[in-house]
Amino acid sequence: MVQTLARLLTVGAVVGTVAVAGIGTASAKSSIDLKVSPHTQHVGQWFSVQGSGRTDVSGWEKFCVQERYGAKGAWHTVWCGQTSDSTRQAAAAHGWVRAGQRGQLELRGVLEGVQNSWGGRTWLDAESSLVSVNIVR
């Protein structure tokens, strides 16, 4: 009987742990659209990049474009659009990127949360899938 009681307590503790772990697992939903044209470009030339995105997190956010050369380099922000109120409209931006060197240039769009409408601390809310541009001579 003592062993049966010990097993019941162990099972009850495991079930309680699972229930507690599942309480805060909701995540924000987002959608980001990034368009790059063309997908092959010559060194030194400028090309068009535009995008927009929205999350279900309310607050201030801005859409930014980031780039890196190769698949393992660090991401660098090229430019960002204006800060917008996510409860009223999607964050959007259009701009130009210059092909700096030969190779594979990867671009992504990111939604950054912003502390205030005039700026302040920022954080990454969501990111798009990668878009590759082949930079040739």
PATI-426668 format. One record per residue: residue in three letters; x negated, y, z of N, C-alpha, C, O, CB in turn. Coordinates in steps of 0.02 Angstrom, whole numbers, padded with zeros to 5 digits, always signed. Each point is the difference from the previous one (the first is absolute). Glycine has a CB too. Layout:
BEGIN
ALAXYZXYZXYZXYZXYZ ...
***
This chain:
BEGIN
MET-00041-00059+00000+00041+00059+00000-00043+00063+00000+00017+00050-00033+00073-00114+00093 VAL-00145+00063-00024-00045+00057+00002-00030+00012-00069-00007+00057-00022-00019-00081+00143 GLN+00008-00031-00157-00028+00008-00067+00053+00028-00048-00017+00042-00042-00062-00138+00064 THR+00141+00074-00017+00053+00025-00042+00012+00075+00013+00008+00038-00047+00046-00152+00045 LEU-00054+00134+00065+00008+00070+00017-00058+00042-00027+00010+00055-00024+00054-00089+00128 ALA-00125+00007-00099-00059+00036-00026+00006+00009-00076-00017+00053-00026-00054-00101+00120 ARG+00094-00004-00129+00009+00006-00073+00053+00052-00017-00010+00040-00046-00024-00159+00033 LEU+00089+00120+00049+00052+00050-00013-00025+00071+00012+00015+00045-00038+00071-00130+00071 LEU-00125+00094+00020-00028+00067+00014-00048+00020-00056+00000+00058-00020+00012-00077+00143 THR-00053-00027-00147-00047+00014-00054+00037+00019-00063-00017+00049-00033-00066-00127+00083 VAL+00133+00040-00069+00040+00015-00059+00035+00067+00008+00002+00040-00047+00014-00163+00025 GLY+00012+00136+00081+00034+00063+00013-00048+00059-00006+00019+00052-00027+00061-00111+00102 ALA-00142+00052-00052-00050+00053-00005-00018+00013-00073-00007+00058-00020-00038-00088+00133 VAL+00037-00023-00153-00017+00008-00070+00057+00034-00038-00013+00045-00039-00060-00147+00045 VAL+00135+00081+00006+00057+00031-00033+00005+00073+00020+00015+00042-00042+00045-00153+00039 GLY-00071+00128+00066+00002+00069+00023-00053+00042-00034+00013+00058-00018+00031-00096+00127 THR-00103+00011-00120-00054+00036-00033+00018+00014-00072-00012+00055-00025-00071-00109+00101 VAL+00112+00006-00110+00019+00010-00070+00053+00054-00005-00002+00042-00045-00024-00162+00019 ALA+00074+00119+00072+00053+00050-00002-00028+00070+00011+00021+00047-00034+00061-00133+00075 VAL-00128+00094+00005-00029+00065+00014-00043+00023-00059+00002+00059-00018-00002-00084+00141 ALA-00037-00020-00155-00042+00018-00056+00041+00023-00060-00025+00040-00040-00060-00121+00080 GLY+00146+00058-00047+00041+00019-00057+00038+00065+00008+00035+00021-00046-00025-00140+00025 ILE-00016+00151+00079+00040+00060+00012-00022+00059-00044+00043+00034-00027-00027-00073+00144 GLY-00080+00051-00125-00023+00060-00036-00029-00013-00068-00049+00032-00019+00028+00016+00127 THR+00049-00094-00146-00030-00017-00064+00031+00036-00060-00018-00016-00057-00007-00093+00106 ALA+00070+00156-00039+00029+00036-00056-00054+00044-00032-00040+00030+00036+00155-00031+00018 SER-00116+00006-00120-00049+00041-00034+00034+00048-00047+00056-00012-00024-00141-00079+00034 ALA+00050+00146-00024+00028+00050-00045-00003-00024-00072-00046-00035-00020+00011+00126+00098 LYS+00085-00073-00117+00002-00019-00070-00022+00061-00041+00015+00057+00017+00078-00141+00002 SER-00128+00070-00073-00024+00054-00042+00000-00021-00073-00001-00060-00016-00069+00103+00111 SER+00070+00007-00139-00008-00013-00071-00044+00055-00028+00010+00059+00013+00104-00117-00022 ILE-00163+00038-00031-00046+00048-00030-00007-00016-00074-00008-00058-00019-00055+00073+00128 ASP+00067+00036-00150-00007-00007-00072-00061+00041-00022-00004+00059+00016+00129-00078-00032 LEU-00172-00013-00019-00060+00034-00024-00008-00013-00074+00001-00058-00022-00056+00047+00135 LYS+00049+00064-00153-00008-00006-00072-00065+00033-00022-00015+00057+00019+00140-00059-00035 VAL-00165-00035-00023-00064+00025-00025+00000-00008-00075+00021-00052-00027-00081+00022+00135 SER+00037+00081-00143-00001-00004-00073-00061+00037-00027-00010+00058+00018+00137-00065-00021 PRO-00167-00024-00039+00000-00068-00025-00040-00046+00047-00029+00024+00049+00039+00019-00167 HIS-00013-00107+00103-00035-00048+00042-00072-00012-00023-00037-00036+00034+00146-00017-00010 THR-00129+00083-00080-00070+00001-00021-00018+00072-00014+00037+00035-00035-00031-00153-00015 GLN-00062+00141+00077-00018+00070-00005-00075+00007-00009-00038-00044+00021+00137+00076+00049 HIS-00121+00023-00101-00071+00013-00010-00028+00041+00059+00036+00039+00031-00019-00043-00156 VAL-00081-00006+00139-00033+00037+00054+00007+00075-00012-00009+00023-00056-00074-00118+00073 GLY+00100+00132+00034+00007+00072-00004+00069+00024-00019+00015+00060+00007-00132-00058-00036 GLN+00160-00045+00006+00068+00019-00021+00048+00001+00059-00010-00036+00049-00012-00013-00163 TRP+00072+00090+00109+00053+00005+00051+00060-00042-00022+00015-00004-00060-00055+00119+00093 PHE+00074-00146+00014+00061-00037-00015+00053+00012+00052-00015+00019+00057-00053-00106-00115 SER+00130+00076+00039+00058+00016+00040+00015-00054+00051-00002-00060-00015+00047+00125-00080 VAL-00029-00043+00156+00022-00046+00053+00060+00034+00034-00002+00058+00018-00116-00107+00000 GLN+00172+00010-00011+00058+00026+00036+00030-00055+00043-00007-00059-00015+00030+00142-00078 GLY+00009-00062+00145+00030-00050+00044+00050+00031+00048+00004+00061+00009-00107-00128-00020 SER+00139+00023+00043+00048+00020+00051+00010-00059+00047-00014-00057-00017+00072+00140-00061 GLY-00033-00067+00136+00013-00054+00048+00045+00024+00056+00010+00059+00011-00120-00107-00038 ARG+00137-00002+00060+00047+00014+00055-00005-00057+00051-00007-00058-00018+00085+00122-00059 THR-00074-00046+00140+00005-00050+00053+00063+00014+00040+00030+00054-00006-00156-00066+00013 ASP+00147-00037+00032+00059+00012+00042-00019+00030+00068+00042+00006+00044+00016-00101-00102 VAL-00121+00114+00065-00022+00035+00060+00016+00073-00009-00022+00030-00049-00071-00115+00072 SER+00130+00115+00023+00017+00071-00008-00056+00043+00026-00035-00017+00047+00157-00009-00036 GLY-00131+00083-00044-00053+00047+00018-00030+00031-00061+00029-00001-00054-00052-00065+00157 TRP-00036+00094-00095-00035+00032-00055-00049-00049-00031-00032-00038+00035+00044+00150+00021 GLU-00016-00110-00123-00048-00043-00035-00022+00032-00064+00032+00046-00026+00022-00147+00076 LYS-00110+00076-00077-00025+00024-00064-00027-00058-00040-00023-00050+00028-00004+00163+00021 PHE+00030-00106-00114-00025-00052-00046-00071+00020-00021-00011+00057-00021+00129-00085-00021 CYS-00164-00019+00047-00070+00013-00018-00024-00054-00049+00025-00056+00000-00046+00112+00112 VAL-00028-00038-00153-00032-00048-00045-00071-00011+00024-00037+00047+00014+00109-00010-00113 GLN-00091-00101+00104-00067-00018+00021-00034-00041-00055+00034-00034-00038+00002+00035+00159 GLU-00103+00003-00124-00037-00037-00051-00061-00033+00031-00024+00019+00053+00063+00061-00141 ARG-00063-00132+00052-00063-00032+00016-00026-00034-00063+00039-00022-00042-00006+00004+00163 TYR-00099+00014-00127-00031-00035-00056-00019-00069+00024-00031-00008+00052-00013+00116-00103 GLY+00064-00158+00013-00011-00070+00020+00053-00022+00049+00043+00039+00021-00165-00024-00039 ALA+00119-00079+00035+00052-00029+00043-00015+00005+00074+00043-00015+00041-00018-00062-00133 LYS-00085+00099+00110-00018-00001+00071-00023+00067+00027-00023+00004+00057-00007-00122-00072 GLY+00034+00170-00025-00021+00065+00023+00049+00031+00049+00055-00026+00011-00114+00042-00118 ALA+00038+00040+00137+00044+00036+00046+00050+00041-00039-00015+00025-00054-00077-00021+00141 TRP+00152+00004-00060+00051+00041-00031-00013+00073+00015-00018+00018+00056+00102-00111-00046 HIS-00076+00136-00062-00008+00072+00007+00064+00034-00025+00025-00017-00053-00152+00008+00040 THR+00153+00055+00051+00059+00037-00021-00019+00050-00054-00045+00041+00010+00098-00055+00104 VAL-00019+00010-00171-00012+00045-00056+00040+00064+00010-00027+00055-00005+00004-00153-00073 TRP+00087+00092+00091+00044+00056+00013+00065-00024+00033+00016-00059-00001-00066+00121-00097 CYS+00086-00014+00127+00064-00014+00032+00052+00050-00023-00017+00057-00018-00042-00106+00118 GLY+00121+00029-00099+00055+00045-00016+00020+00039+00062-00033-00003+00052+00073-00075-00141 GLN+00013+00115+00082+00025+00040+00055+00033-00044+00053+00026-00054-00015-00010+00150-00063 THR-00017-00073+00139+00033-00034+00055+00076+00008-00008+00024+00054-00014-00123-00035+00091 SER+00135-00075-00069+00073+00003-00007+00034-00034+00059-00030-00040+00036+00018+00040-00161 ASP+00074+00017+00135+00041-00029+00053+00029-00066-00027+00040+00001-00046-00012+00115+00095 SER-00047-00171-00020+00021-00066-00025+00075-00012+00007+00026-00045-00032-00139+00003+00060 THR+00147+00080+00013+00073-00009+00007+00037+00033-00058+00059-00015-00011-00072+00010+00135 ARG-00020+00049-00162+00033+00036-00054-00023-00021-00069+00041+00000-00047-00030+00094+00124 GLN-00074-00112-00085-00026-00016-00067-00061-00045+00005-00032-00005+00053+00076+00114-00096 ALA-00059-00140-00013-00060-00042-00004-00061+00045-00008+00005+00054-00029+00061-00150-00022 ALA-00123+00074+00076-00062+00036-00011-00024-00015-00071+00000-00058-00021-00031+00053+00145 ALA+00012+00056-00162-00019-00010-00070-00057+00047-00017-00010+00052+00032+00127-00088-00062 ALA-00155+00017-00022-00054+00043-00024-00021-00020-00070+00010-00057-00021-00050+00073+00139 HIS+00012+00031-00154-00027-00012-00067-00066+00038-00004-00005+00057+00022+00120-00071-00075 GLY-00166-00019+00025-00064+00033-00006-00045-00035-00050+00022-00043-00038-00012+00080+00156 TRP-00073-00018-00117-00048-00026-00048-00060-00029+00037-00019+00025+00053+00056+00059-00138 VAL-00065-00136+00056-00060-00032+00028-00052-00001-00056+00016-00013-00058+00051-00059+00140 ARG-00129+00085-00064-00054-00001-00050-00039-00066+00006-00017-00022+00054+00008+00148-00050 ALA-00003-00156-00062-00039-00062-00003-00074+00018+00011-00031+00031-00043+00115-00087-00036 GLY-00110+00038+00136-00067+00022+00019-00057-00044-00024-00054+00026-00015+00107+00024+00111 GLN-00043-00114-00099-00054-00046-00019+00029-00062-00033+00059-00016+00009-00130+00058+00086 ARG+00028-00077-00133+00022-00062-00033+00017-00053+00052-00028-00002+00054-00043+00029-00154 GLY+00118-00070+00082+00019-00055+00044+00075-00002+00012+00039+00032-00035-00151-00025+00089 GLN+00130-00044-00003+00070-00009+00018+00018+00050+00055-00028-00002+00054+00023-00121-00086 LEU+00051+00167+00017+00025+00049+00049+00067-00026+00025+00046-00011-00040-00107+00109-00016 GLU+00067-00106+00121+00063-00021+00030+00033+00060+00033-00032+00040+00034-00011-00157-00016 LEU+00108+00124-00028+00039+00053+00029+00057-00030+00040+00025-00054-00016-00055+00132-00079 ARG+00051-00043+00146+00059-00019+00038+00034+00063+00026-00032+00051+00011-00020-00161+00022 GLY+00117+00105-00025+00038+00054+00031+00012-00017+00072+00014-00058+00016+00041+00087-00125 VAL-00059+00020+00153+00013-00012+00071+00049+00052+00025+00000+00058-00021-00114-00108+00037 LEU+00156+00029+00030+00043+00046+00036-00031+00013+00068-00011-00047+00039+00115+00006-00100 GLU-00118+00103+00075-00029+00019+00064+00053+00035+00042+00033+00047-00023-00148-00038-00028 GLY+00123-00032+00112+00042+00036+00047-00038+00062+00023-00061-00003+00008+00119-00104+00029 VAL-00023+00162-00027-00031+00062+00020+00034+00025+00064+00061-00004+00007-00089+00033-00128 GLN-00012-00004+00167+00025+00020+00065+00052+00056-00004+00051-00003+00034-00160-00031+00014 ASN+00097+00085-00089+00045+00058-00006+00007+00019-00073-00037-00023-00043+00003+00064+00157 SER+00082+00002-00129+00010+00023-00068-00060+00041-00025-00012+00002-00060+00136-00002+00079 TRP-00160+00031+00025-00058+00040-00019-00066-00037+00005-00053+00028-00012+00116+00071+00050 GLY-00061-00163-00020-00061-00041+00003-00008-00034+00067+00049-00018+00033-00102+00095-00114 GLY-00008-00086+00100-00016-00034+00063-00025-00070-00013-00024-00016-00055+00111+00083+00113 ARG-00084-00109-00008-00025-00069-00004+00038-00038-00054+00060+00009-00008-00091-00006+00129 THR-00004-00046-00158+00031-00043-00051-00015-00073+00015-00048-00016+00035+00038+00108-00121 TRP+00051-00136+00058-00011-00072+00007+00029-00034-00062+00043+00029-00035-00039-00024+00163 LEU-00027-00065-00142+00023-00038-00058+00065-00035+00016+00004-00041+00046-00123+00025-00084 ASP+00172+00032+00000+00065-00032+00008+00007-00060-00047+00025-00052+00021+00025+00162+00014 ALA-00071-00102-00098+00008-00054-00049-00048+00012-00058-00024+00056-00010+00145-00071+00042 GLU-00135-00038-00070-00043+00006-00058+00029-00040-00058+00035-00050+00010-00136+00065+00064 SER+00086+00007-00135+00025-00033-00060-00046-00057-00019-00053-00010+00029+00106+00117-00068 SER-00032-00145-00010-00045-00049-00029-00053+00037-00041+00009+00058-00018+00083-00147+00014 LEU-00146+00055-00012-00056+00031-00035+00014+00007-00075+00033-00042-00030-00111-00005+00116 VAL+00053+00100-00114+00001+00011-00073-00072+00009-00021-00036+00041+00027+00153+00013-00026 SER-00139-00094-00051-00069+00002-00024-00005+00039-00065+00043-00005-00044-00065-00104+00100 VAL-00031+00148-00061-00015+00037-00061-00071-00019-00020-00046+00005+00040+00125+00092-00010 ASN-00087-00119-00093-00064-00020-00025-00035+00063-00029+00024+00029-00048+00017-00147+00023 ILE-00096+00137+00055-00036+00060-00022-00057-00021-00045-00044-00038+00021+00073+00101+00085 VAL-00028-00039-00169-00050-00019-00049-00040+00062-00020+00017+00056+00019+00055-00150-00062 ARG-00125+00083+00005-00043+00054-00022+00032+00049-00043-00032+00048-00021-00056-00123+00028 
***
